[in-house]
Amino acid sequence: MRTLKAAKVGDTVRVVKLHGEGAVKRRIMDMGLTKGVEVHIRKVAPLGDPVEITVRGYELSIRKADAEMIEIE
């Protein structure tokens, strides 16, 4: 299983599945990260947290802990 946390800068990946429970999963979905959407990895902060991505035409920064819950291909 490959997660968004493992993706490299410049990669464009597709979300396969969201892991996690309740409010956390809901928050990730509310940000536009849903099954089948394409995500482009823009930047990773020097210490690895947060990860800056482009999804559905807008820029978003997410924590490594949240990125680990997003399965990609």
Gaussian input, Z-matrix of N, CA and C with variables (Angstrom, degrees):
# hf/3-21g

backbone

0 1
 N
 C     1     B1
 C     2     B2     1     A1
 N     3     B3     2     A2     1     D1
 C     4     B4     3     A3     2     D2
 C     5     B5     4     A4     3     D3
 N     6     B6     5     A5     4     D4
 C     7     B7     6     A6     5     D5
 C     8     B8     7     A7     6     D6
 N     9     B9     8     A8     7     D7
 C    10    B10     9     A9     8     D8
 C    11    B11    10    A10     9     D9
 N    12    B12    11    A11    10    D10
 C    13    B13    12    A12    11    D11
 C    14    B14    13    A13    12    D12
 N    15    B15    14    A14    13    D13
 C    16    B16    15    A15    14    D14
 C    17    B17    16    A16    15    D15
 N    18    B18    17    A17    16    D16
 C    19    B19    18    A18    17    D17
 C    20    B20    19    A19    18    D18
 N    21    B21    20    A20    19    D19
 C    22    B22    21    A21    20    D20
 C    23    B23    22    A22    21    D21
 N    24    B24    23    A23    22    D22
 C    25    B25    24    A24    23    D23
 C    26    B26    25    A25    24    D24
 N    27    B27    26    A26    25    D25
 C    28    B28    27    A27    26    D26
 C    29    B29    28    A28    27    D27
 N    30    B30    29    A29    28    D28
 C    31    B31    30    A30    29    D29
 C    32    B32    31    A31    30    D30
 N    33    B33    32    A32    31    D31
 C    34    B34    33    A33    32    D32
 C    35    B35    34    A34    33    D33
 N    36    B36    35    A35    34    D34
 C    37    B37    36    A36    35    D35
 C    38    B38    37    A37    36    D36
 N    39    B39    38    A38    37    D37
 C    40    B40    39    A39    38    D38
 C    41    B41    40    A40    39    D39
 N    42    B42    41    A41    40    D40
 C    43    B43    42    A42    41    D41
 C    44    B44    43    A43    42    D42
 N    45    B45    44    A44    43    D43
 C    46    B46    45    A45    44    D44
 C    47    B47    46    A46    45    D45
 N    48    B48    47    A47    46    D46
 C    49    B49    48    A48    47    D47
 C    50    B50    49    A49    48    D48
 N    51    B51    50    A50    49    D49
 C    52    B52    51    A51    50    D50
 C    53    B53    52    A52    51    D51
 N    54    B54    53    A53    52    D52
 C    55    B55    54    A54    53    D53
 C    56    B56    55    A55    54    D54
 N    57    B57    56    A56    55    D55
 C    58    B58    57    A57    56    D56
 C    59    B59    58    A58    57    D57
 N    60    B60    59    A59    58    D58
 C    61    B61    60    A60    59    D59
 C    62    B62    61    A61    60    D60
 N    63    B63    62    A62    61    D61
 C    64    B64    63    A63    62    D62
 C    65    B65    64    A64    63    D63
 N    66    B66    65    A65    64    D64
 C    67    B67    66    A66    65    D65
 C    68    B68    67    A67    66    D66
 N    69    B69    68    A68    67    D67
 C    70    B70    69    A69    68    D68
 C    71    B71    70    A70    69    D69
 N    72    B72    71    A71    70    D70
 C    73    B73    72    A72    71    D71
 C    74    B74    73    A73    72    D72
 N    75    B75    74    A74    73    D73
 C    76    B76    75    A75    74    D74
 C    77    B77    76    A76    75    D75
 N    78    B78    77    A77    76    D76
 C    79    B79    78    A78    77    D77
 C    80    B80    79    A79    78    D78
 N    81    B81    80    A80    79    D79
 C    82    B82    81    A81    80    D80
 C    83    B83    82    A82    81    D81
 N    84    B84    83    A83    82    D82
 C    85    B85    84    A84    83    D83
 C    86    B86    85    A85    84    D84
 N    87    B87    86    A86    85    D85
 C    88    B88    87    A87    86    D86
 C    89    B89    88    A88    87    D87
 N    90    B90    89    A89    88    D88
 C    91    B91    90    A90    89    D89
 C    92    B92    91    A91    90    D90
 N    93    B93    92    A92    91    D91
 C    94    B94    93    A93    92    D92
 C    95    B95    94    A94    93    D93
 N    96    B96    95    A95    94    D94
 C    97    B97    96    A96    95    D95
 C    98    B98    97    A97    96    D96
 N    99    B99    98    A98    97    D97
 C   100   B100    99    A99    98    D98
 C   101   B101   100   A100    99    D99
 N   102   B102   101   A101   100   D100
 C   103   B103   102   A102   101   D101
 C   104   B104   103   A103   102   D102
 N   105   B105   104   A104   103   D103
 C   106   B106   105   A105   104   D104
 C   107   B107   106   A106   105   D105
 N   108   B108   107   A107   106   D106
 C   109   B109   108   A108   107   D107
 C   110   B110   109   A109   108   D108
 N   111   B111   110   A110   109   D109
 C   112   B112   111   A111   110   D110
 C   113   B113   112   A112   111   D111
 N   114   B114   113   A113   112   D112
 C   115   B115   114   A114   113   D113
 C   116   B116   115   A115   114   D114
 N   117   B117   116   A116   115   D115
 C   118   B118   117   A117   116   D116
 C   119   B119   118   A118   117   D117
 N   120   B120   119   A119   118   D118
 C   121   B121   120   A120   119   D119
 C   122   B122   121   A121   120   D120
 N   123   B123   122   A122   121   D121
 C   124   B124   123   A123   122   D122
 C   125   B125   124   A124   123   D123
 N   126   B126   125   A125   124   D124
 C   127   B127   126   A126   125   D125
 C   128   B128   127   A127   126   D126
 N   129   B129   128   A128   127   D127
 C   130   B130   129   A129   128   D128
 C   131   B131   130   A130   129   D129
 N   132   B132   131   A131   130   D130
 C   133   B133   132   A132   131   D131
 C   134   B134   133   A133   132   D132
 N   135   B135   134   A134   133   D133
 C   136   B136   135   A135   134   D134
 C   137   B137   136   A136   135   D135
 N   138   B138   137   A137   136   D136
 C   139   B139   138   A138   137   D137
 C   140   B140   139   A139   138   D138
 N   141   B141   140   A140   139   D139
 C   142   B142   141   A141   140   D140
 C   143   B143   142   A142   141   D141
 N   144   B144   143   A143   142   D142
 C   145   B145   144   A144   143   D143
 C   146   B146   145   A145   144   D144
 N   147   B147   146   A146   145   D145
 C   148   B148   147   A147   146   D146
 C   149   B149   148   A148   147   D147
 N   150   B150   149   A149   148   D148
 C   151   B151   150   A150   149   D149
 C   152   B152   151   A151   150   D150
 N   153   B153   152   A152   151   D151
 C   154   B154   153   A153   152   D152
 C   155   B155   154   A154   153   D153
 N   156   B156   155   A155   154   D154
 C   157   B157   156   A156   155   D155
 C   158   B158   157   A157   156   D156
 N   159   B159   158   A158   157   D157
 C   160   B160   159   A159   158   D158
 C   161   B161   160   A160   159   D159
 N   162   B162   161   A161   160   D160
 C   163   B163   162   A162   161   D161
 C   164   B164   163   A163   162   D162
 N   165   B165   164   A164   163   D163
 C   166   B166   165   A165   164   D164
 C   167   B167   166   A166   165   D165
 N   168   B168   167   A167   166   D166
 C   169   B169   168   A168   167   D167
 C   170   B170   169   A169   168   D168
 N   171   B171   170   A170   169   D169
 C   172   B172   171   A171   170   D170
 C   173   B173   172   A172   171   D171
 N   174   B174   173   A173   172   D172
 C   175   B175   174   A174   173   D173
 C   176   B176   175   A175   174   D174
 N   177   B177   176   A176   175   D175
 C   178   B178   177   A177   176   D176
 C   179   B179   178   A178   177   D177
 N   180   B180   179   A179   178   D178
 C   181   B181   180   A180   179   D179
 C   182   B182   181   A181   180   D180
 N   183   B183   182   A182   181   D181
 C   184   B184   183   A183   182   D182
 C   185   B185   184   A184   183   D183
 N   186   B186   185   A185   184   D184
 C   187   B187   186   A186   185   D185
 C   188   B188   187   A187   186   D186
 N   189   B189   188   A188   187   D187
 C   190   B190   189   A189   188   D188
 C   191   B191   190   A190   189   D189
 N   192   B192   191   A191   190   D190
 C   193   B193   192   A192   191   D191
 C   194   B194   193   A193   192   D192
 N   195   B195   194   A194   193   D193
 C   196   B196   195   A195   194   D194
 C   197   B197   196   A196   195   D195
 N   198   B198   197   A197   196   D196
 C   199   B199   198   A198   197   D197
 C   200   B200   199   A199   198   D198
 N   201   B201   200   A200   199   D199
 C   202   B202   201   A201   200   D200
 C   203   B203   202   A202   201   D201
 N   204   B204   203   A203   202   D202
 C   205   B205   204   A204   203   D203
 C   206   B206   205   A205   204   D204
 N   207   B207   206   A206   205   D205
 C   208   B208   207   A207   206   D206
 C   209   B209   208   A208   207   D207
 N   210   B210   209   A209   208   D208
 C   211   B211   210   A210   209   D209
 C   212   B212   211   A211   210   D210
 N   213   B213   212   A212   211   D211
 C   214   B214   213   A213   212   D212
 C   215   B215   214   A214   213   D213
 N   216   B216   215   A215   214   D214
 C   217   B217   216   A216   215   D215
 C   218   B218   217   A217   216   D216

   B1=1.4508
   B2=1.5332
   B3=1.3154
   B4=1.4628
   B5=1.5264
   B6=1.3286
   B7=1.4625
   B8=1.5200
   B9=1.3081
   B10=1.4601
   B11=1.5305
   B12=1.3192
   B13=1.4678
   B14=1.5362
   B15=1.3275
   B16=1.4680
   B17=1.5272
   B18=1.3191
   B19=1.4716
   B20=1.5268
   B21=1.3273
   B22=1.4584
   B23=1.5291
   B24=1.3308
   B25=1.4688
   B26=1.5262
   B27=1.3342
   B28=1.4639
   B29=1.5216
   B30=1.3277
   B31=1.4742
   B32=1.5280
   B33=1.3237
   B34=1.4655
   B35=1.5189
   B36=1.3171
   B37=1.4681
   B38=1.5205
   B39=1.3373
   B40=1.4590
   B41=1.5290
   B42=1.3349
   B43=1.4646
   B44=1.5333
   B45=1.3268
   B46=1.4682
   B47=1.5243
   B48=1.3399
   B49=1.4603
   B50=1.5246
   B51=1.3282
   B52=1.4672
   B53=1.5187
   B54=1.3237
   B55=1.4613
   B56=1.5177
   B57=1.3083
   B58=1.4709
   B59=1.5106
   B60=1.3152
   B61=1.4599
   B62=1.5236
   B63=1.2903
   B64=1.4587
   B65=1.5151
   B66=1.3418
   B67=1.4635
   B68=1.5272
   B69=1.3232
   B70=1.4658
   B71=1.5252
   B72=1.3217
   B73=1.4619
   B74=1.5334
   B75=1.3082
   B76=1.4619
   B77=1.5340
   B78=1.3416
   B79=1.4622
   B80=1.5241
   B81=1.3274
   B82=1.4688
   B83=1.5261
   B84=1.3216
   B85=1.4662
   B86=1.5277
   B87=1.3229
   B88=1.4678
   B89=1.5280
   B90=1.3264
   B91=1.4666
   B92=1.5276
   B93=1.3254
   B94=1.4576
   B95=1.5131
   B96=1.3150
   B97=1.4602
   B98=1.5252
   B99=1.3183
   B100=1.4583
   B101=1.5184
   B102=1.3084
   B103=1.4613
   B104=1.5327
   B105=1.3324
   B106=1.4565
   B107=1.5201
   B108=1.3358
   B109=1.4705
   B110=1.5367
   B111=1.3422
   B112=1.4621
   B113=1.5189
   B114=1.3306
   B115=1.4557
   B116=1.5242
   B117=1.3324
   B118=1.4590
   B119=1.5311
   B120=1.3448
   B121=1.4670
   B122=1.5281
   B123=1.3348
   B124=1.4732
   B125=1.5261
   B126=1.3163
   B127=1.4663
   B128=1.5094
   B129=1.3269
   B130=1.4610
   B131=1.5278
   B132=1.3030
   B133=1.4642
   B134=1.5287
   B135=1.3419
   B136=1.4735
   B137=1.5316
   B138=1.3075
   B139=1.4662
   B140=1.5282
   B141=1.3339
   B142=1.4596
   B143=1.5149
   B144=1.3181
   B145=1.4603
   B146=1.5152
   B147=1.2975
   B148=1.4652
   B149=1.5281
   B150=1.3345
   B151=1.4603
   B152=1.5251
   B153=1.3291
   B154=1.4621
   B155=1.5281
   B156=1.3292
   B157=1.4638
   B158=1.5222
   B159=1.3237
   B160=1.4624
   B161=1.5196
   B162=1.3337
   B163=1.4568
   B164=1.5245
   B165=1.3215
   B166=1.4736
   B167=1.5330
   B168=1.3472
   B169=1.4543
   B170=1.5227
   B171=1.3157
   B172=1.4662
   B173=1.5221
   B174=1.3349
   B175=1.4625
   B176=1.5210
   B177=1.3125
   B178=1.4581
   B179=1.5166
   B180=1.3094
   B181=1.4649
   B182=1.5206
   B183=1.3242
   B184=1.4679
   B185=1.5211
   B186=1.3207
   B187=1.4668
   B188=1.5239
   B189=1.3326
   B190=1.4622
   B191=1.5228
   B192=1.3205
   B193=1.4736
   B194=1.5289
   B195=1.3441
   B196=1.4640
   B197=1.5259
   B198=1.3288
   B199=1.4683
   B200=1.5292
   B201=1.3149
   B202=1.4634
   B203=1.5299
   B204=1.3330
   B205=1.4683
   B206=1.5220
   B207=1.3433
   B208=1.4579
   B209=1.5242
   B210=1.3415
   B211=1.4610
   B212=1.5184
   B213=1.3530
   B214=1.4695
   B215=1.5184
   B216=1.3596
   B217=1.4692
   B218=1.5127
   A1=109.25
   A2=116.56
   A3=122.66
   A4=108.43
   A5=116.08
   A6=119.65
   A7=111.01
   A8=115.85
   A9=122.32
   A10=111.15
   A11=116.43
   A12=121.16
   A13=111.05
   A14=117.32
   A15=121.99
   A16=113.41
   A17=118.11
   A18=121.57
   A19=110.37
   A20=115.74
   A21=122.01
   A22=110.93
   A23=116.34
   A24=122.25
   A25=108.73
   A26=116.16
   A27=121.12
   A28=113.65
   A29=117.58
   A30=121.27
   A31=110.80
   A32=115.47
   A33=120.81
   A34=105.35
   A35=116.16
   A36=121.78
   A37=110.12
   A38=115.57
   A39=121.42
   A40=109.01
   A41=116.40
   A42=121.56
   A43=108.74
   A44=115.62
   A45=121.55
   A46=110.32
   A47=116.05
   A48=120.04
   A49=109.72
   A50=115.85
   A51=121.15
   A52=108.34
   A53=115.11
   A54=120.02
   A55=106.30
   A56=117.33
   A57=119.59
   A58=110.52
   A59=114.31
   A60=120.92
   A61=112.87
   A62=116.24
   A63=124.83
   A64=118.16
   A65=115.27
   A66=122.85
   A67=112.70
   A68=117.44
   A69=121.11
   A70=109.97
   A71=116.52
   A72=121.30
   A73=110.65
   A74=116.95
   A75=122.74
   A76=110.93
   A77=116.07
   A78=121.37
   A79=110.84
   A80=116.99
   A81=121.19
   A82=110.12
   A83=117.49
   A84=121.09
   A85=111.37
   A86=117.28
   A87=121.90
   A88=111.61
   A89=117.01
   A90=121.14
   A91=111.67
   A92=116.93
   A93=120.35
   A94=114.06
   A95=117.18
   A96=120.76
   A97=109.24
   A98=115.55
   A99=121.37
   A100=109.50
   A101=115.99
   A102=122.09
   A103=111.24
   A104=116.39
   A105=121.71
   A106=115.43
   A107=118.09
   A108=120.53
   A109=110.62
   A110=116.26
   A111=120.57
   A112=109.98
   A113=115.28
   A114=122.72
   A115=108.72
   A116=117.04
   A117=121.90
   A118=108.16
   A119=116.55
   A120=121.09
   A121=107.87
   A122=117.19
   A123=122.04
   A124=112.52
   A125=116.82
   A126=121.04
   A127=109.73
   A128=114.49
   A129=120.41
   A130=105.43
   A131=117.71
   A132=122.09
   A133=110.25
   A134=118.32
   A135=122.06
   A136=115.00
   A137=117.38
   A138=119.09
   A139=111.70
   A140=116.97
   A141=121.26
   A142=115.62
   A143=117.32
   A144=120.12
   A145=109.55
   A146=123.48
   A147=127.63
   A148=113.05
   A149=114.84
   A150=123.45
   A151=106.49
   A152=117.18
   A153=120.81
   A154=108.41
   A155=116.24
   A156=121.62
   A157=111.00
   A158=115.69
   A159=121.23
   A160=106.19
   A161=116.36
   A162=121.97
   A163=108.68
   A164=116.53
   A165=122.60
   A166=113.00
   A167=116.14
   A168=120.41
   A169=115.85
   A170=118.34
   A171=118.76
   A172=110.98
   A173=115.08
   A174=121.19
   A175=109.99
   A176=114.09
   A177=121.00
   A178=108.42
   A179=117.29
   A180=121.59
   A181=107.43
   A182=115.37
   A183=118.74
   A184=110.29
   A185=114.90
   A186=120.78
   A187=110.47
   A188=115.20
   A189=120.19
   A190=111.30
   A191=116.64
   A192=120.95
   A193=110.61
   A194=116.55
   A195=120.34
   A196=110.41
   A197=116.97
   A198=121.39
   A199=110.84
   A200=116.24
   A201=121.23
   A202=112.56
   A203=116.80
   A204=121.25
   A205=112.73
   A206=117.29
   A207=121.28
   A208=109.35
   A209=115.72
   A210=121.45
   A211=109.02
   A212=116.38
   A213=121.31
   A214=111.66
   A215=114.33
   A216=119.99
   A217=108.51
   D1=126.70
   D2=179.56
   D3=-106.70
   D4=132.00
   D5=-179.62
   D6=-111.07
   D7=166.47
   D8=179.22
   D9=-59.58
   D10=-29.14
   D11=178.87
   D12=-60.82
   D13=-32.97
   D14=-176.75
   D15=-84.47
   D16=-10.75
   D17=-178.13
   D18=-68.79
   D19=147.60
   D20=-178.68
   D21=-96.83
   D22=158.89
   D23=177.20
   D24=-58.93
   D25=132.89
   D26=-179.99
   D27=96.34
   D28=-15.24
   D29=178.54
   D30=-70.62
   D31=145.06
   D32=168.34
   D33=-117.67
   D34=120.77
   D35=-174.20
   D36=-126.85
   D37=165.55
   D38=178.67
   D39=-115.79
   D40=135.97
   D41=178.98
   D42=-74.29
   D43=128.49
   D44=179.83
   D45=-99.44
   D46=-44.03
   D47=-174.31
   D48=-157.92
   D49=147.99
   D50=174.03
   D51=-106.36
   D52=128.66
   D53=175.47
   D54=-100.90
   D55=173.72
   D56=179.93
   D57=108.07
   D58=174.06
   D59=-173.11
   D60=-123.89
   D61=151.30
   D62=167.75
   D63=39.61
   D64=-116.72
   D65=-172.46
   D66=-60.89
   D67=-38.70
   D68=-178.91
   D69=-65.91
   D70=-48.02
   D71=178.83
   D72=-62.10
   D73=-41.71
   D74=178.69
   D75=-60.86
   D76=-42.84
   D77=179.75
   D78=-63.21
   D79=-43.29
   D80=178.02
   D81=-62.16
   D82=-42.66
   D83=178.81
   D84=-66.42
   D85=-37.13
   D86=178.67
   D87=-64.33
   D88=-26.29
   D89=178.19
   D90=-79.00
   D91=-3.76
   D92=178.08
   D93=100.33
   D94=1.57
   D95=179.47
   D96=-89.00
   D97=91.57
   D98=-179.37
   D99=-123.40
   D100=167.61
   D101=-178.78
   D102=-56.13
   D103=130.73
   D104=175.84
   D105=92.61
   D106=-11.88
   D107=-177.64
   D108=-78.22
   D109=145.05
   D110=177.21
   D111=-88.57
   D112=140.07
   D113=-178.19
   D114=-128.59
   D115=131.48
   D116=177.36
   D117=-107.93
   D118=127.71
   D119=-179.52
   D120=-84.49
   D121=114.34
   D122=-176.91
   D123=-89.82
   D124=-52.69
   D125=-175.92
   D126=-150.22
   D127=155.77
   D128=170.50
   D129=-125.89
   D130=129.23
   D131=-179.59
   D132=-59.08
   D133=153.65
   D134=-177.29
   D135=-48.44
   D136=-38.66
   D137=179.15
   D138=-94.73
   D139=9.27
   D140=175.20
   D141=89.48
   D142=-3.85
   D143=-176.59
   D144=-138.66
   D145=120.87
   D146=5.05
   D147=-91.07
   D148=178.78
   D149=176.44
   D150=-105.98
   D151=130.05
   D152=179.85
   D153=-99.73
   D154=124.85
   D155=-177.00
   D156=-128.72
   D157=162.12
   D158=171.30
   D159=-113.82
   D160=125.96
   D161=179.85
   D162=-140.03
   D163=130.96
   D164=-179.52
   D165=52.19
   D166=35.65
   D167=175.41
   D168=84.40
   D169=4.57
   D170=176.18
   D171=-131.04
   D172=158.40
   D173=-178.49
   D174=-90.86
   D175=143.47
   D176=-174.75
   D177=-145.50
   D178=140.83
   D179=174.14
   D180=-112.88
   D181=129.47
   D182=178.33
   D183=-128.11
   D184=151.90
   D185=179.76
   D186=-73.36
   D187=155.22
   D188=177.55
   D189=-58.89
   D190=-38.10
   D191=-179.40
   D192=-60.58
   D193=-38.86
   D194=178.45
   D195=-74.91
   D196=-38.89
   D197=-179.80
   D198=-61.29
   D199=-30.29
   D200=-179.88
   D201=-69.11
   D202=-20.26
   D203=-179.52
   D204=-87.57
   D205=-4.51
   D206=-175.35
   D207=-105.82
   D208=108.97
   D209=-179.91
   D210=-82.75
   D211=133.87
   D212=-176.56
   D213=-126.46
   D214=169.49
   D215=171.67
   D216=-133.86

